[in-house]
Amino acid sequence: MDGSVGLGTNEQRSDGHDGFSSGHPPIQEETLEMLKCSPQLLAGFLFLSRMTLGIVFLWTGLSKLQSPYDFLSSIYMYELVNPYIGVLLARSLPWLETVLGLSLILGVFRRGSLLLATSLLFVFLAAQTSAFLRDLKIPCGCVTNETRIISRSDVIREGTLFVISFLAYISVVRMRALPTTCPKMTSNSCLASEKVMA
């Protein structure tokens, strides 16, 4: 009796299903193909997202560094922080945006850079939405020497950048999980997933 049981176990394991009986439905080929293609699609989306966000942050950061007092004035116009916090933001934020922009473009610390970009864009979106709802006739302050008053289009633009950054960060997290959740991926797919890891 023991021999028959052992023989049955060996037969089940020799059919290539790792101990599962042949009655279990096989993994559909369409699902496997989708998982194999996902790293390349995510890598393309991440590249475009990083370039877009990196250029935006680098441009705004350098612009604020050239006119720090104008940027400080823009901060005060939002009427959200006290003078001490305003000076601290005027000194640190332009440098932070510049370094973040370079990091995104060069692909350095991708996961951390995207998380920081998402956080900053959320704060910018909240500040612009607050100013728009309070009907403050002030410029955005995104770049210096800007005179255009905050409008709905500015809020939509900032919201779009926030969504792009958030989705890019989620994509990086998903790319980290793909090699372990899909062990049957091709070597090229695994290589693509490794390239976008933070």
C-alpha positions in Angstrom: 0.0 0.0 0.0 2.8 2.4 0.8 4.5 1.6 -2.5 1.4 2.5 -4.5 1.0 5.8 -2.7 4.6 6.7 -3.3 4.3 5.7 -7.0 1.2 7.9 -7.3 3.1 10.8 -5.8 6.0 10.4 -8.2 3.7 10.2 -11.2 2.0 13.5 -10.2 5.3 15.2 -9.7 6.9 13.9 -12.9 4.3 15.6 -15.1 5.9 19.0 -14.7 3.2 20.5 -12.4 5.3 20.5 -9.1 3.1 18.0 -7.3 -0.3 19.4 -8.5 -2.6 16.9 -10.2 -3.4 17.2 -13.9 -6.9 18.2 -12.9 -5.8 21.7 -12.1 -6.3 24.2 -14.9 -2.9 25.3 -16.4 -1.9 28.9 -16.4 -3.3 30.6 -19.5 -0.7 31.7 -22.0 -2.3 35.1 -22.4 -1.7 35.8 -18.7 2.0 34.8 -19.0 2.5 36.9 -22.1 1.0 39.9 -20.3 3.3 39.4 -17.4 6.3 39.1 -19.7 5.4 42.3 -21.5 4.6 44.3 -18.4 8.3 45.2 -17.5 8.9 46.7 -20.9 5.7 48.7 -20.8 6.3 49.9 -17.3 10.0 50.8 -18.1 8.8 52.9 -21.0 6.2 54.7 -18.9 8.8 55.3 -16.1 11.3 56.7 -18.5 8.8 59.2 -20.0 7.5 60.1 -16.5 11.0 60.6 -15.1 12.1 62.8 -18.0 8.9 64.9 -17.8 9.0 65.4 -14.1 12.8 65.9 -14.0 12.6 68.7 -16.6 9.8 70.4 -14.7 11.6 70.3 -11.4 14.9 71.3 -12.8 13.4 74.3 -14.7 11.4 75.5 -11.7 14.2 75.0 -9.3 16.8 76.9 -11.3 14.3 79.7 -12.0 13.7 80.2 -8.2 17.4 80.1 -7.5 17.9 83.0 -9.9 15.3 85.2 -8.0 15.1 84.0 -4.4 13.4 87.2 -3.1 10.7 87.0 -5.8 10.1 83.4 -4.7 9.9 84.4 -1.1 7.3 87.0 -2.0 5.3 84.3 -3.8 5.3 82.1 -0.7 3.9 84.9 1.5 1.2 85.6 -1.0 -0.4 82.2 -0.3 -0.9 83.3 3.3 -0.3 79.7 4.6 3.0 80.0 6.5 4.6 82.4 9.0 7.7 84.5 8.0 10.2 82.0 9.5 8.8 79.1 7.6 8.6 81.2 4.5 12.3 82.1 4.6 13.2 78.4 5.3 11.2 77.3 2.2 12.7 80.0 0.0 16.2 78.9 0.9 15.7 75.1 0.7 13.0 74.4 -1.8 14.8 75.7 -5.0 17.8 73.6 -4.2 15.6 70.6 -3.4 13.8 70.9 -6.7 17.0 71.3 -8.7 18.6 68.2 -7.1 15.4 66.3 -7.5 15.1 67.2 -11.2 18.7 66.0 -11.8 18.0 62.8 -9.9 14.9 62.0 -12.0 16.6 62.8 -15.3 19.7 60.7 -14.5 17.8 57.9 -12.9 19.5 58.1 -9.5 17.5 56.8 -6.5 14.5 56.3 -8.7 12.1 55.0 -6.0 13.0 57.7 -3.5 13.1 60.5 -6.1 9.6 59.6 -7.3 8.3 59.4 -3.7 9.7 62.8 -3.0 8.4 64.2 -6.3 4.9 62.8 -5.5 5.0 64.4 -2.0 6.1 67.8 -3.2 3.5 67.8 -6.0 0.8 66.9 -3.5 1.8 69.9 -1.4 1.9 72.2 -4.4 -1.5 71.0 -5.6 -3.0 71.5 -2.1 -1.5 75.1 -1.9 -2.8 76.1 -5.4 -6.2 74.6 -4.8 -6.4 76.5 -1.5 -5.5 79.8 -3.2 -7.9 79.2 -6.1 -10.8 78.3 -3.7 -10.1 81.4 -1.6 -10.1 83.5 -4.8 -6.6 84.9 -4.1 -5.4 87.0 -7.1 -1.8 85.8 -6.9 0.6 84.2 -9.4 1.4 80.5 -9.1 5.0 81.1 -8.0 6.1 77.9 -9.9 8.7 80.0 -11.7 9.9 83.5 -10.9 8.7 86.7 -12.6 5.4 85.0 -13.4 2.4 87.4 -13.4 -0.4 85.1 -14.5 -3.0 84.6 -11.8 -3.7 81.1 -10.5 -6.6 79.6 -12.5 -8.4 76.3 -12.8 -5.9 75.3 -15.6 -3.0 75.7 -13.1 -4.8 73.4 -10.6 -5.5 70.8 -13.4 -1.9 71.0 -14.6 -0.5 70.4 -11.1 -3.0 67.6 -10.5 -1.9 65.9 -13.8 1.7 66.1 -12.7 0.8 64.6 -9.3 -1.1 61.7 -10.9 1.9 61.0 -13.3 4.3 61.0 -10.4 2.1 58.8 -8.2 1.6 56.2 -11.0 5.3 56.2 -11.8 6.1 55.5 -8.1 3.5 52.7 -8.0 5.0 51.3 -11.2 8.5 51.2 -9.6 7.0 49.3 -6.6 5.3 46.9 -9.0 8.5 46.3 -11.0 10.2 45.2 -7.8 7.5 42.6 -7.3 7.4 41.2 -10.8 10.5 39.0 -10.7 9.2 37.1 -7.6 5.5 36.9 -8.6 6.3 35.7 -12.1 9.2 33.3 -11.9 8.6 32.1 -15.5 9.4 35.5 -17.0 12.0 35.5 -19.7 15.5 36.7 -19.0 15.0 39.8 -21.1 11.8 40.6 -19.0 13.7 40.1 -15.8 16.5 42.3 -17.0 14.1 45.1 -17.9 12.6 44.9 -14.4 16.0 45.1 -12.8 16.9 48.2 -14.7 14.0 50.3 -13.2 14.5 49.2 -9.6 15.5 52.0 -7.2 
